[in-house]
């Protein structure tokens, strides 16, 4: 073994610690123009008294830059070593450490003899610590790029040194890979400060500073998804800035893992460090949003993926664990996009099969929602239809309406799918719940026009039973027809169908509309039990409101109040304010409050019911008219004749489409006559029509009248006329005044 270099015996000056005579590996990199100062992290490092500082993150997170900025803050007593592959030899490693220390404070010939005699093994550490401890004030030792040191001997010696750092000294270690020190033990003793990729990711302010330093309009550059896409990865942001400076207008700029510079960086700094088997797994698993060992085994047709993923995380390969148990992972966004781009080039024909395997795995493991996206990507319309039939009702009940709509829109373009007519039937009802009467009718027509399919649906229902279920809800054949169709559907739906509670509700309402109150209440009690057993809380609250209506018809107000309060608590506790089912809950609660003399509560609840009026259409006519009747009665209870008139006008329009709804037409006519007798000439916010109410949530937005029309599928002129009417009723003359007024009135939807 070569003798170590002679260590200086001369006292160093204040400049010696960073002396260029030692070579670049013994001094931090010089500050460069445009480099972002990581002020918050520097302050955190400076404030720490932990003996060991650990910076472990993938390449490109600025570990070296941060350490250099920090040590410039610390002053001259810093020994810096940028590790090299030669430091795998423990004697070379400790010689480098001693050389760096000696440049700050002389160690003398004893240290040289110690290094020469020990060969740098673990046994040197106690004596080495004893040799450096008396040399003066405490010092900070920095070992950067520690991933280059891989020998077991050097690792053992470093671990020992980390446990024996002299008092008030600090050992700062930076690496792309796990540190060879007893991290868990140091952590339990409170002797280590750890910074990983989440801490080293740039904040928005730091990203703006980086962009500005690179000569890019920072505010414009970060106005889109760039910070989210890069996840604050400093090198990703820098590469994006370089790409922008190539000349692409920022407004048209799209940056991702398929960018040329990102690909080159990932291949050279990251993917060059993986084996062929690891590369194959990474590539094929890029079709997944989330990764787990068993799932990767299934789609890549391998075994042992759990171990591979754990190892990739440990080596900081931009694979991120999603839970503490290390069961689920994800890729960094840019890495996944790069791998997906590579997969499209290298194995495009494999992609549908990979998605198909993922869908099958998710189905087999009881995760049907996750399976839908992969079944779509595999163009497996039959599986998508099966999954949507299973998921449509519970996903809607959980409030994720947009998810259901997205599924239905995809399937609408695949009419050859199995059970297509059944899906269209359920889709018709989803559109009805959203107040989209025309779309509901269109989907219903498609469902009924298709040839009847034989066989059973996944839940044991027949297609014919599903169509009867749709017809019963739409109530196009009046009260006798809806009860007849509900009973037919009951026979056609499977015993585990989530829609049996709805059928019981329909039958109960049919008795209510014929004034058979005892039978109505009994059937609705059964419907409530069914809905509760299925966990469909929006529907339970609706049925409680229906039972409140039955009680008021009997003039049993204590029972009515009890049902009303139970339903209201359920809506409020479940955050169900925006559901179609909650309109009747608010309306009955408002009427109950007015009857009890609590006019402030009645007004407040009537406003909440009115906000849902745009959802009340002829697509689901019975509950819609019931709600408007109860709302009109509440308005009359606190002498708001205009509000009552507006609600009844909407009910009349629904009855024009669905006239045969039992007692409801007579009730509406009777209330209209009452309003006509006592109506005053004043016009107020409560008189807003459903068409005008749907404009309310769009008033505070940036959307123009044309854009509002496009959003609502109406013309610009229609928007203009409805706005004029809305302004008149609110007593305002501008959009900004209307926003303020609707907010004051609690009309925001």
Helices and strands as residue ranges (DSSP letters): G 16-18, G 20-22, G 24-26, H 39-47, E 52-56, H 63-74, E 78-82, G 85-88, H 90-102, H 109-118, H 124-133, E 140-144, G 146-148, H 152-163, E 170-175, H 183-188, E 192-195, H 197-200, H 204-213, H 218-221, H 226-230, H 234-245, G 250-252, H 260-269, G 271-273, H 276-284, G 285-287, H 293-300, H 305-314, E 319-321, E 329-331, H 333-346, G 348-350, H 351-364, H 368-377, H 381-397, H 401-412, H 420-433, H 437-449, H 463-474, H 478-492, H 500-512, H 517-533, H 537-553, H 557-574, H 582-595, H 599-610, G 613-615, G 618-620, H 621-637, H 641-657, H 664-678, G 685-687, H 690-699, H 705-712, H 716-730, H 735-744
